[in-house]
Amino acid sequence: MAENTKRSIWSIHGLPGMLIAVLLLIAVLIFLQLAVVVTYRYGAAAPYDEGPIRDINNVKMIADLEQQRQYSFQSPKSEQ
């Protein structure tokens, strides 16, 4: 068999590859942390839009029992 003579600690598969991967992971972590901070600040300033529910008469009541079941939690169906 031929001996592998192309091994090197400075190749892209060695130490530089590991450093590039670690730096990319740290960059992604910093980006996600900044996104969390920005989202939290936005949510603290404007928690929700209360526009649609300014008047209690604006709320629609679902009177039909079949339509109510459509919006309720469904129990898992058993295999019987």
Backbone as CSV, one residue per row, in Angstrom:
resi,resn,N_x,N_y,N_z,CA_x,CA_y,CA_z,C_x,C_y,C_z
1,MET,0.832,-1.186,0.000,0.000,0.000,0.000,0.871,1.242,0.000
2,ALA,0.331,2.263,-0.637,1.072,3.522,-0.669,0.883,4.250,0.652
3,GLU,1.935,4.866,1.097,1.873,5.593,2.363,1.244,6.966,2.144
4,ASN,0.418,7.369,3.086,-0.227,8.671,2.997,0.759,9.735,3.453
5,THR,1.277,10.488,2.503,2.271,11.516,2.824,1.674,12.911,2.825
6,LYS,0.389,13.044,2.612,-0.241,14.360,2.557,-0.845,14.766,3.890
7,ARG,-0.477,14.127,4.965,-0.983,14.502,6.279,-0.270,15.753,6.755
8,SER,-1.048,16.670,7.319,-0.468,17.897,7.820,-1.365,18.458,8.911
9,ILE,-0.760,18.996,9.960,-1.553,19.579,11.039,-2.159,20.910,10.601
10,TRP,-1.577,21.560,9.577,-2.063,22.856,9.121,-2.995,22.750,7.923
11,SER,-3.395,21.568,7.543,-4.340,21.436,6.436,-5.735,21.839,6.904
12,ILE,-6.645,22.003,5.977,-8.002,22.455,6.318,-8.730,21.399,7.150
13,HIS,-8.260,20.176,7.121,-8.888,19.115,7.893,-8.335,19.033,9.300
14,GLY,-7.300,19.750,9.565,-6.670,19.669,10.881,-7.073,20.814,11.771
15,LEU,-6.075,21.473,12.315,-6.288,22.555,13.264,-7.022,23.756,12.664
16,PRO,-6.705,24.223,11.465,-7.472,25.355,10.915,-8.948,25.013,10.689
17,GLY,-9.226,23.803,10.287,-10.622,23.399,10.111,-11.382,23.428,11.417
18,MET,-10.731,22.979,12.492,-11.363,23.005,13.808,-11.587,24.447,14.258
19,LEU,-10.597,25.319,14.036,-10.743,26.716,14.436,-11.841,27.415,13.641
20,ILE,-11.929,27.139,12.363,-12.990,27.723,11.540,-14.352,27.259,12.041
21,ALA,-14.475,25.982,12.349,-15.755,25.456,12.839,-16.126,26.082,14.181
22,VAL,-15.160,26.221,15.075,-15.437,26.809,16.386,-15.820,28.280,16.238
23,LEU,-15.116,29.014,15.392,-15.449,30.425,15.185,-16.833,30.591,14.556
24,LEU,-17.180,29.713,13.636,-18.523,29.779,13.052,-19.597,29.479,14.097
25,LEU,-19.357,28.515,14.955,-20.332,28.203,16.001,-20.474,29.355,16.986
26,ILE,-19.360,30.000,17.326,-19.427,31.153,18.225,-20.173,32.306,17.554
27,ALA,-19.953,32.523,16.257,-20.655,33.579,15.537,-22.157,33.309,15.505
28,VAL,-22.554,32.070,15.284,-23.977,31.717,15.285,-24.564,31.926,16.675
29,LEU,-23.824,31.566,17.717,-24.296,31.754,19.081,-24.485,33.235,19.398
30,ILE,-23.546,34.075,18.986,-23.670,35.516,19.224,-24.872,36.077,18.468
31,PHE,-25.059,35.662,17.221,-26.204,36.127,16.440,-27.518,35.738,17.107
32,LEU,-27.631,34.498,17.571,-28.876,34.060,18.204,-29.128,34.789,19.516
33,GLN,-28.068,35.041,20.293,-28.241,35.775,21.541,-28.694,37.210,21.277
34,LEU,-28.130,37.845,20.255,-28.570,39.194,19.904,-30.016,39.193,19.425
35,ALA,-30.409,38.178,18.673,-31.801,38.074,18.226,-32.747,37.910,19.410
36,VAL,-32.330,37.167,20.420,-33.161,36.988,21.615,-33.318,38.315,22.352
37,VAL,-32.238,39.061,22.496,-32.301,40.339,23.211,-33.192,41.319,22.464
38,VAL,-33.052,41.409,21.147,-33.880,42.328,20.366,-35.349,41.930,20.445
39,THR,-35.632,40.647,20.342,-37.017,40.178,20.421,-37.608,40.440,21.800
40,TYR,-36.817,40.224,22.851,-37.314,40.462,24.202,-37.607,41.945,24.418
41,ARG,-36.717,42.810,23.923,-36.958,44.254,24.079,-38.198,44.699,23.314
42,TYR,-38.399,44.155,22.128,-39.596,44.499,21.359,-40.855,44.003,22.080
43,GLY,-40.797,42.802,22.629,-41.952,42.262,23.340,-42.244,43.015,24.625
44,ALA,-41.212,43.549,25.262,-41.429,44.313,26.488,-42.036,45.675,26.179
45,ALA,-41.692,46.249,25.037,-42.221,47.567,24.675,-43.654,47.471,24.162
46,ALA,-43.959,46.461,23.367,-45.302,46.275,22.814,-45.685,44.804,22.975
47,PRO,-46.235,44.424,24.145,-46.479,43.002,24.398,-47.481,42.348,23.456
48,TYR,-48.526,43.059,23.083,-49.504,42.504,22.139,-50.297,43.657,21.544
49,ASP,-50.950,43.371,20.451,-51.789,44.376,19.805,-53.220,44.157,20.267
50,GLU,-53.728,45.078,21.018,-55.081,44.919,21.537,-56.120,45.546,20.628
51,GLY,-55.750,45.831,19.400,-56.646,46.456,18.444,-57.929,45.698,18.187
52,PRO,-57.874,44.395,17.905,-59.120,43.683,17.580,-60.083,43.558,18.751
53,ILE,-59.641,43.669,20.007,-60.517,43.443,21.158,-60.683,44.738,21.953
54,ARG,-60.897,45.837,21.298,-61.143,47.081,22.024,-62.579,47.154,22.541
55,ASP,-63.479,46.486,21.857,-64.878,46.516,22.247,-65.334,45.078,22.465
56,ILE,-66.012,44.811,23.556,-66.462,43.446,23.860,-67.507,42.983,22.860
57,ASN,-68.197,43.917,22.216,-69.203,43.547,21.224,-68.564,43.077,19.917
58,ASN,-67.255,43.258,19.791,-66.542,42.842,18.592,-66.209,41.343,18.626
59,VAL,-66.354,40.698,19.776,-66.015,39.284,19.917,-67.162,38.441,19.377
60,LYS,-66.835,37.479,18.531,-67.857,36.641,17.915,-68.067,35.388,18.764
61,MET,-69.329,35.065,19.015,-69.656,33.851,19.756,-69.995,32.741,18.772
62,ILE,-69.433,31.583,19.001,-69.722,30.428,18.158,-70.838,29.651,18.841
63,ALA,-72.036,29.711,18.277,-73.195,29.114,18.919,-73.384,27.648,18.529
64,ASP,-72.962,27.299,17.348,-73.179,25.950,16.859,-72.207,24.989,17.542
65,LEU,-72.728,23.874,18.069,-71.901,22.923,18.804,-70.855,22.270,17.911
66,GLU,-71.167,22.030,16.661,-70.199,21.426,15.738,-69.026,22.367,15.470
67,GLN,-69.303,23.653,15.358,-68.212,24.610,15.170,-67.369,24.743,16.429
68,GLN,-67.987,24.610,17.603,-67.231,24.662,18.850,-66.271,23.476,18.945
69,ARG,-66.703,22.318,18.509,-65.839,21.134,18.547,-64.651,21.285,17.598
70,GLN,-64.825,22.046,16.543,-63.740,22.260,15.595,-62.596,23.032,16.252
71,TYR,-62.874,23.927,17.183,-61.855,24.743,17.827,-61.399,24.186,19.173
72,SER,-62.006,23.116,19.658,-61.632,22.575,20.958,-60.496,21.569,20.804
73,PHE,-59.929,21.170,21.945,-58.871,20.163,21.936,-59.462,18.810,21.578
74,GLN,-58.764,18.089,20.746,-59.236,16.776,20.313,-58.495,15.700,21.096
75,SER,-59.236,14.725,21.598,-58.576,13.608,22.277,-58.065,12.638,21.237
76,PRO,-56.982,11.948,21.559,-56.449,10.980,20.575,-57.436,9.851,20.336
77,LYS,-57.526,9.434,19.094,-58.479,8.362,18.763,-57.865,7.006,19.122
78,SER,-58.655,6.200,19.758,-58.169,4.872,20.138,-58.378,3.891,18.982
79,GLU,-57.632,2.839,18.994,-57.716,1.846,17.917,-58.634,0.704,18.329
80,GLN,-59.915,0.956,18.314,-60.863,-0.111,18.671,-61.763,-0.415,17.518
